[in-house]
Amino acid sequence: MLIQLLYSSKATSALSPADLTAILDKSVANNQASQITGLLLYRDGCFLQLLEGEAGVVDAAFRRISRDPRHHQVESLFYNECKQREFAQWYMGFHVPQPAALAKFPQFAPVFDPEFDVSQLVVTPQDGLAMLKVFAELPG
Ligand SMILES: Cc1cc2nc3c(=O)[nH]c(=O)nc-3n(C[C@H](O)[C@H](O)[C@H](O)COP(=O)(O)O)c2cc1C
């Protein structure tokens, strides 16, 4: 069964470009091996990541990612079965969303406010997916 999982989290401490590159390099290598695709957004110390793949494989990856001390306040936002991959081109795409792009998704923009308590967010999978797909279309 193919699933999509979306979560948000906050960086534990300030991450340098080199720190982010290290996370991405490891992610791409692991995800390619386990056929996980998706997208990672990072801004102002806040992460939003979509993982898609076989349920058991994604579950195991998410358990490992959740324990990573480089971030905390890991909140699963949705977990849904899907018919086909929507981020098949990336073992892990990465974007730093700009304010103008975030403004188009008022329901999701607060995720990237370091002060925002994500548990207050009313999240619908459609809105989250719509936002991620916009970033997926942008050049790397
Ligand atoms: C925000 C964030 C996103 C991550 N995304 C992934 C991912 O998509 N796939 C992955 O394998 N590891 C990801 N990691 C890294 C894992 O937490 C973990 O360090 C790594 O999978 C361990 O790999 P290893 O056992 O091969 O050393 C992520 C870490 C962070 C902080």
The ligand as an SDF file (V2000), in Angstrom:
LIG
                    3D

 31 33  0  0  0  0  0  0  0  0999 V2000
   14.2040   17.3770    8.9320 C   0  0  0  0  0  0  0  0  0  0  0  0
   14.8430   16.0520    8.6590 C   0  0  0  0  0  0  0  0  0  0  0  0
   14.4300   15.3000    7.5610 C   0  0  0  0  0  0  0  0  0  0  0  0
   14.9990   14.0530    7.2990 C   0  0  0  0  0  0  0  0  0  0  0  0
   14.5580   13.3380    6.2210 N   0  0  0  0  0  0  0  0  0  0  0  0
   15.0560   12.1030    6.0160 C   0  0  0  0  0  0  0  0  0  0  0  0
   14.5840   11.3090    4.9330 C   0  0  0  0  0  0  0  0  0  0  0  0
   13.7230   11.7170    4.1220 O   0  0  0  0  0  0  0  0  0  0  0  0
   15.1070   10.0680    4.7790 N   0  0  0  0  0  0  0  0  0  0  0  0
   16.0720    9.5900    5.6080 C   0  0  0  0  0  0  0  0  0  0  0  0
   16.5130    8.4480    5.4180 O   0  0  0  0  0  0  0  0  0  0  0  0
   16.5550   10.3220    6.6250 N   0  0  0  0  0  0  0  0  0  0  0  0
   16.0800   11.5700    6.8360 C   0  0  0  0  0  0  0  0  0  0  0  0
   16.5820   12.3210    7.8690 N   0  0  0  0  0  0  0  0  0  0  0  0
   17.7450   11.8120    8.6190 C   0  0  0  0  0  0  0  0  0  0  0  0
   17.3270   10.7850    9.6440 C   0  0  0  0  0  0  0  0  0  0  0  0
   16.8060   11.4120   10.7860 O   0  0  0  0  0  0  0  0  0  0  0  0
   18.5320    9.9220   10.0690 C   0  0  0  0  0  0  0  0  0  0  0  0
   19.5910   10.7490   10.5030 O   0  0  0  0  0  0  0  0  0  0  0  0
   19.0510    9.0910    8.9440 C   0  0  0  0  0  0  0  0  0  0  0  0
   18.0210    8.4950    8.2330 O   0  0  0  0  0  0  0  0  0  0  0  0
   19.9730    8.0030    9.4950 C   0  0  0  0  0  0  0  0  0  0  0  0
   20.5030    7.3000    8.4210 O   0  0  0  0  0  0  0  0  0  0  0  0
   21.5790    6.1520    8.6530 P   0  0  0  0  0  0  0  0  0  0  0  0
   20.9750    5.1700    9.6210 O   0  0  0  0  0  0  0  0  0  0  0  0
   21.7930    5.5870    7.2890 O   0  0  0  0  0  0  0  0  0  0  0  0
   22.8120    6.8280    9.2060 O   0  0  0  0  0  0  0  0  0  0  0  0
   16.0280   13.5620    8.1490 C   0  0  0  0  0  0  0  0  0  0  0  0
   16.4340   14.3360    9.2450 C   0  0  0  0  0  0  0  0  0  0  0  0
   15.8650   15.5660    9.4970 C   0  0  0  0  0  0  0  0  0  0  0  0
   16.3190   16.3660   10.6730 C   0  0  0  0  0  0  0  0  0  0  0  0
  1  2  1  0
  2  3  1  0
  2 30  2  0
  3  4  2  0
  4  5  1  0
  4 28  1  0
  5  6  2  0
  6  7  1  0
  6 13  1  0
  7  8  2  0
  7  9  1  0
  9 10  1  0
 10 11  2  0
 10 12  1  0
 12 13  2  0
 13 14  1  0
 14 15  1  0
 14 28  1  0
 15 16  1  0
 16 17  1  0
 16 18  1  0
 18 19  1  0
 18 20  1  0
 20 21  1  0
 20 22  1  0
 22 23  1  0
 23 24  1  0
 24 25  2  0
 24 26  1  0
 24 27  1  0
 28 29  2  0
 29 30  1  0
 30 31  1  0
M  END
$$$$
